[in-house]
């Protein structure tokens, strides 16, 4: 005997709805928060970023202001120190704590510049090497092998010596030193992806390299 239609509708409405999959950000944080090390590192980076943003408010003194009555003052917890200069002063009377806070701006800006340039250039070279293969791949990867064969510190010193001493040139030296690692990882990921079945099926069906 077939049950009435209203009974079927009531039963379907009473069935529990399928749980929606979590948002990618929520899922990422769920796996990320399991490891305490990365979480602690993230907290430190956030605190440093807040210090950099609020340097004008947090710094007790101007970074270049000289106090001629406090040359080489010791830290506050050392005998002869003062709460006026928590970390003491340098040889021309400038507050060390204020200079560290303002100096964090330069450090973080250079670090951000290095990471951005390294990711952009390395990923581009890795994509080119992994996609075109052949002579292009061989040329790029042999150059990366040569760079890996040299000590990183020595290579950075040579690059700075060639480009000249400056903060930007030092950043560029770090970018060049980091090239081989990201290029090799990106190339391996591209080769793995292009070898999958859906790429092969697309090529068999007549799809070209440009889509």
N, C-alpha and C positions, 0 to 999 in steps of 0.2 A: 504493500500500500504506500503510495507516494505521500509524504507529509505535506501539509499546507504550505503555500508560498510564504505566508507571514512568519511561520515557524522557522523556515530556512533563513529568512532575512534576519530574524532575531538572533539565531545561532551565529551567523556570520558577523553580526555587529558585536556580539559578545566575545568573539575570538580576539586574543591579545594581538595588538599591532606589532609588526616587526620593528625591532629597535634600529633606529637610524645609525649609520656608521659615524664615528666621531670625526670632528673636523680635523684636517691634516695638522693644524697647529697644535690642537689638543693632543693628538696622538704622538706628535713629535715631543711635546713636553712630557708626556707620560713616560716615554722611554728615556728621555734626557735626564729627568729628575731622579732616575734610579741610581745613577752614578754620582757620588758626592763630590768627586774631584772636579768634574766639569761645572757642577753647580756652584762650588766655591769659587772657581775661576770666573764664572759669570758674575757673581756678586762683587768680586774684586774689580772687574772691569767696569761694572756699573758705578761703583763707588768712585773710581778714578775719573770716570766721565762726569760725574756730578761735581767732583772737585775742580775739574777743568772748566766746566761751565760756570761755576760759582766762584772762580778764583778772585774776582774783584771784591767779593763779599767775605770770603773765608780768609784771605791773606791779611795778616795783621798790619803789614807795612807795604809800602810800594817796593817793588823788587830792586829798583836802582837807587833808592833813597839811602844816603850815607849818614851814619850817626858817628860823628868824630869823637864823641865821648865814650864810645863802646867798640873800640877796635879789638877784634879777636876775643869777643866775650864768650865764655863757656856756656854750655847748655844750662837750662834752668835747674836741673837736678844735681849739677856739679857745684862744688863750693865756689862762690864768687859769681854764680849765674844769677839771672833775673828772669822773672815771669814775663818781663817785657819782650825778651827774645828767647823763645822756648828752646830753639836749637842753637842759639848763639849767633854770632856774627862772623863775617869773614875779615880779611886783613884790611879792608877799607870801610868797615862799619856797616855793611849791608846785612839785613836779616836773612839768615839761611833758610828758615822755614818759608818765608814769602817767596824766595827765589826758587825753592823746590816746587811750590804750588804753581807758580807761573811757568816754570820750566816743564811741567807736565803737559802744558798745552803744546809745546814744540814736540815733545816726545810722542804724544798721541797723534798729532797731525802727521808727523813723518811715518809713524807706524801705519796709519790709515792709508797714506799715499803709497807706501811700499806694498801693502797687501792688495790694494786696488789695481795697481799697475801690474803686479805679479800675476794675479788671477786673470786679468784681461789678456795680457800678452801670452802667458803660458797656455791658457785654454785655447786661444786662437792658433798657436803653433801646433798644439796637440790635435786639434780638429783637422787642420790641414794635413798633418802627417798621417793620421789615421784614415782620412777619407780618400785622399788622392793616391796614397801608397806609391810604389815605384821609386823613381829617382828622387822625387820630392821627399818622400818618407826617409829614404836612405840618407840624404843630405842633412835633414833636420836631426835625425837620431844620431848620426855620427858626430855632429857638432855637440849634441848633448852628452855623448859619451866622453868626448874630449874634456868638456867642462867638469864632468863627474870625476875624471881621472886626476884633476888638480885639487889640492886642498882648498876648501871654501875660503878660509881666512886669507890665504896667499892670493887667491884669485881676486878677492875683494880689494886687497891692498894694491894689486897691479892695476885694477880698473880705476881706482881713485887716483893713482899716480898718473894714469893716462889722461883722465878727464880733468884732473885738478882738484885741489882741496876745497870742498864746499859741502854744505848740508845736503843739497839736492843731489850732487854727484855721489855722496855716500849712500843716499837712498837708492839711486840707480844701480850702484854696485851691488847692494843687497838684492835688488830685483833680479839682476843678471845671475847672481849666484844661486837664487832659488829656481831658476828656469828649468833645469833638468828634471826635478822631482815632479812638478805639476805637469810638465809636458808628457812625461812617460805615463803618468796615471790617466791623463785625458786620452792619449793615443790608445791605451789598452781598452778604455771604456768605449771608444768609438769603434774599434775593431770588433769588440764583443757584440755591440749593438748591430753593426752592419752584417754580421754573420747570422742573425736570427732569421727564422723562417718567414716572417712577414716581409722582410726586406727582400729575401730571395724570391718570394712569390710576386712581389711588386715588379722586380726586374724581369721575371719570366713573362709577366703580363704586358711588358713593354714600357714600363715607367723608366724615365731617364734619371740622370743624376740630379737634375734640378726639380724633380717632382713630376 
